[in-house]
Amino acid sequence: MNREYSNELRLDTASLVFPVTSVLFLVYVLFSLVISVSAGLSGLGHLLVVLLLSPLVTRYALRQSKKPNASTGRWVFIAVHLLLLTLLFGHNLSNSIGAVIPYFFTLLIIAASMTIAPIAGLYVWGISVPLVILAVWLNGLSILSFGNLLAPMILGLLTAVAMYLSAMDWQLAVESVSVLHRRAQARRDELFAIKEELSAANDRLISLNQELDRARRAALHERDIRTRFMNNVSHELRTPLNAIVNFAHILKQGGVGEVNQIQTDYLARIEKSGWHLLEVLNDLLDMAQIEAGEFRLYLKVSDLRDVCEEAVSSVQGLMLENDAVTFQTEYPDEWPLVCVDQIRLKQGLINLLGNAVKYTETGSITLRVFADETNVYLQVADTGVGIAPEYHELIFQEFKQVDETAARKRIGTGLGLPITRHLVERHGGTITLESEPGKGSTFTICLPRYVPVEPREESMALVAAEAESRNGALSPDC
Ligand code: ADP
C-alpha cells in the first residue's frame, strides 16, 4: 500500500481543516470576550492565551506538515488545541457559554481523523474524556455536572467511531487510487521513454534519408555524366566507322579499281570488324538511352512474321559460315497479332539468334513461334555450349559473360541480353532461359497477344497511351 499519496491528501485536508478549526476557536473566544466584558467579568487571561496560541500553532503545524516527519506538526496542533479547550472549559464551566465547549472536542476528533489517521479520532476522544473530567473535578462540581457532559461525550465517541470507519474507507479508496495513479505514472514514463526512442529513431531516419538523398543525387549526376559521355563517344565514333565500313565495301567490290584476292580478303575483314564495332556502339548507345530513361518504343499491331524473317536473314550470313550447324524455323499456321515496336523486337531476336550462332559449334538452331490464348512465344533453341544455372540470371546483367576468356574469343560485350530483356519487358513481356552446360540453351520471349478494344475503350486506351508517350514510354499506335 502506498501511504505517501494518503499523506499528501491529509496535508491538503489539514491546510483547510486547521485554519477552519482555529477560526472557530477564535470566534468562540471573541464571543466569550464580548460577553465577559459586557458582564463585567474579570480574569480574561485564558482567552488571550487562546487568541495568541491558536493561530501560532496552526501556522507551525501547517509549516511542519511540509517536512518529512509530517504528522508531528498535526499532532502538536491537536494536542495544543485539546489543552486550550480544557483551559477554556475549566474557566467557562460555570457560565452559559461554557456549555458548547464539549462539542469543540468533537471538532478536534473530526480534525484528527481527517488529518492524522483514522484511529486518531478515537485517541483524541480517549484523551478528551479524562481532560473534561479533570476540569470538572478541579472546579469542584458535583456528579450532576457529569450528567450534562454525557451527551457531548457520547456524541464525540460516535463521531470518532463514524470518522474511523469512513476514514478507513476513504483511506482504502485513496490508496487504490494511488496505486492506479502510480501505474498510470509508470505507464506514462514508459510511453515517454518510447516517445524519446521513437524521436531519436526518427532523427536517425531523417539523417539517413538525407544521406541517401545525397548519395542518390550523386549517383544520378554520375549516371548523367556517363550517359552523356557514352552518347558523345558513340556519335563521334559512328561517323568515321561508317566511312570505314562503306569505303572498305566499295573498295572490296572493285568500285575504284581492280583488287586482288588478298586485298579483297583484308577489305572483307575490315568491313566485318567495322560492322561489329558499329553493333557494339549501337549497344552502348541503347544502354545509355535505357539508363537515361530515354529508350522509346514505337508500337504497331503486327503478326511478327516480318520481324522473324528479317531477323533470320540478318544472321543468315553468320549461319552459313558453319556447315556443322543446321537452322530451322517452326512457325504457326496462323500468326497471332501482337502490339510491338518491330525494329526493337527484331533487334532482340537478332541478339538471341546471333548468340545461338556464336555459342553453337555443331547441331542445330531453331526459331520457334507459337501462341496460347493470352500470349505469343518466340523461342530460340540451340544445341550449343549451354549455360550453368548459376549464370542464368547473371548474363542478363550489363557486361556479364559466362566465361569471359571464352566469350572474348567469340567477340561480345555482354550488353545484348540486358538490352533484349529491357526491350521485351517494356513490351509488357518476359524473357526466360532453360539451359544446361553441354546441352544447349533455349531463350523464350513471351509477349501478350494483342486484344482489339471496343471503340470507347479504344479512345480511353489512346488517351492513356498518349499520356504515357508524353512521359517517354510508348507510342500510341496500338
Ligand atoms: P555477348 O555480347 O557477350 O554475347 P550477351 O549479353 O548477348 O553478350 O550474352 C551474355 C553472355 O551470355 C555471353 O557472353 C555468353 O556467355 C552467354 N550466352 C548468351 N547466349 C548464349 C547461348 N545461346 N549459349 C551459350 N551462352 C550464351
Boltz pocket constraint, residues with backbone or C-beta under 6 A from the ligand:
constraints:
  - pocket:
      binder: B
      contacts: [[A, 351], [A, 352], [A, 355], [A, 356], [A, 359], [A, 382], [A, 384], [A, 385], [A, 386], [A, 387], [A, 395], [A, 397], [A, 400], [A, 401], [A, 402], [A, 403], [A, 407], [A, 411], [A, 412], [A, 413], [A, 414], [A, 415], [A, 416], [A, 417], [A, 418], [A, 441]]
      max_distance: 6.0
